[in-house]
Structure formats: structure tokens, C-alpha cells
Amino acid sequence: MTETPTLLTAWKDAQARLKAARIDSPSIDARLLLEAAAGVSRTDILTDPYRPLEPEALARMEDYVARRLKREPVSRILGRKGFWKIMLSVTPDVLSPRPDTEAVLDVCLKAFPEGRAFEMADLGVGSGAILLAVLAERPAARGLGTEVSEEALAVARENAANLDLNTRAVFLRTDWTAGLSDGAFDLVVSNPPYIPSKDIETLDPEVRDHDPRLALDGGRDGLDAYRLLAPEIRRILKPEGVFAVEIGWDQAAAVRALFEAAGFEDVKVVKDLAGRDRVVTNGPDPHEGTALN
């Protein structure tokens, strides 16, 4: 007689299969999939590990694990992804937000203390990750997200509504900064496409096969977006305003030079928590005086 699967055995079985397939973080992935498949929390799994798994939940879990084994990201399977302190809906029309991008948040939140009112723009807003994470932390701020993809804008609007931020966040379908006024923003952020075209096929399948090409392809050398953005960010930013853009780990010198050529002073490179160059900004370095510098 076959033993009835429990939360614990289902978790351990999925973890072993993902580990055998050399999937990164098999334990976390297996737990997230089990929570969604069985409608349980992390606490349920830890405090009631021998709870039997219903047949429907087991079938869902099997489907989820099979998809993950084909290198579909957990965020795509579940349709949501945690970023900073918020939960976002994600679809194939938007980039799945990554922890690396939280380095942009570190700069923004240090530059604009809680309670200060300011206007921000997120260029190429995607799911709304950066814009909405900042607004969630800074209740006096208001923001605009621009995006060329109508499908991505729909996701960002849904996320803003789900987070009760739709009264402070507006979204505009436009190409980067087209139609935006000069000197209108205190803060401008962007996580533009920065992968060189020739490198896209070398990316992990989770990224290459599941993130929109529009959000990845930065042209021949990966710098096309920054060439457009540097002078335009200078135009729409207030004289004392702050910008912060995410970069590829090996692009710091080139992107910094583009912003300096656009007229910015005190341009610096900020590292992510892994110690890699991740943000070019004229704002504060949140790691100043720490081991990351």
C-alpha cells in the first residue's frame, strides 16, 4: 500500500528532484511551490509536517515541479514575486524582479528620508517593482512609470492597485521620456535592458526563455539604452535631483562616462550585496564606510 504523501514528504521529494537537476536553491523553490500547491504557509510546513496532502494539491505540486525542472522560474509558475518588502504579480510580459535591483532602492531611500515629499519617475517601469517599492516606503512621494509595452503597463497598474498605491502612482505609455517636461522630477530611476545582444543566448534558461527580450536586449554592446537615457534624465531631472540606474556588473566605467558626458557631476558606482557594481548614480552611496566599499 502506497504511503499517503504529507507536507514533509512532498517537500523533501521535490527538493531532491530539483537538486538532482542542479536547480539553484532547491529547498526554497520546493517550499514555495508546495505552499502554493497546497495552500499552506511556511509555518504550516514546519509545525504540521505530517499533514496529509490532498490528491488535488499533490497533482498541482507535481505539475509545478515538472515545470520548474524545465527551468521555468518559480515566479512564472506562481505568477508572483517578492521584491524588497512588496509582492508583485508577474507575467511573461514583464521582467521578473531580482534581488540585484534592490541596490537601486538602497540609493533612493538614503537620498530621500521618510516624510519628505518628492516626485519620481521610473523609466521602463515593467512590473512596477522599483517605483512601487519606493512609494511603499515613502508615503509622501508620488511617482510616474513610463513603459512602451501596453501589456507591461497593465501589470504595473494591477500591482499598484493591489498595493493600494494607485492614488500616488500613474503610468504612461511612451518611449522612455517622450512627452515628459523639463526639470519635473526629484528622482529618476531605471533598470533598462543592458545585456549585449550576442550574450542573450548564454543566459540561464530561466531568464533567456522566460523574460521578455525587450527588457533584456541592450544592443550590440549593451549600452544603447544608457546613450538615450543619460541626456534625457538630465533634461527631466530638477537641478538638485538624483538619478539611479541599474547596470550590468562590467559596465560601470562606460555608463558612468555617459552620464558625466551628459553634464552630471559626482557620478559614482554603487555595489550590490554580492559586491558587484550594480548602480550608477549621483546620489548617496548607501554602503559608504562599510566593507562593500
Salt bridges, closest charged atoms under 4 A:
ASP13 OD2 - ARG17 NH1 3.68
ASP29 OD2 - ARG68 NE 2.90
GLU35 OE2 - ARG31 NH1 2.68
ASP44 OD1 - ARG51 NH2 3.76
ASP48 OD2 - ARG51 NE 2.98
GLU62 OE1 - ARG17 NH1 3.03
ASP63 OD2 - ARG67 NH1 3.80
GLU72 OE2 - ARG67 NH2 2.83
ASP100 OD2 - ARG278 NH2 3.69
GLU137 OE2 - LYS85 NZ 3.19
GLU150 OE2 - ARG157 NH1 3.40
GLU150 OE1 - ARG173 NH1 3.77
ASP182 OD1 - ARG235 NH1 2.63
ASP186 OD1 - LYS238 NZ 3.20
ASP199 OD1 - LYS198 NZ 3.32
GLU201 OE2 - ARG213 NH2 3.22
GLU206 OE2 - ARG68 NH1 3.02
GLU206 OE2 - ARG71 NE 2.70
ASP209 OD1 - ARG208 NE 3.00
ASP211 OD1 - ARG76 NH2 2.56
ASP211 OD2 - ARG98 NH2 2.33
ASP221 OD2 - ARG227 NH2 2.40
ASP224 OD1 - ARG227 NH1 3.14
GLU232 OE1 - ARG235 NH2 2.92
GLU260 OE2 - ARG256 NE 3.45
ASP266 OD2 - LYS268 NZ 3.31
ASP272 OD2 - ARG278 NE 3.00
ASP277 OD1 - LYS271 NZ 2.96
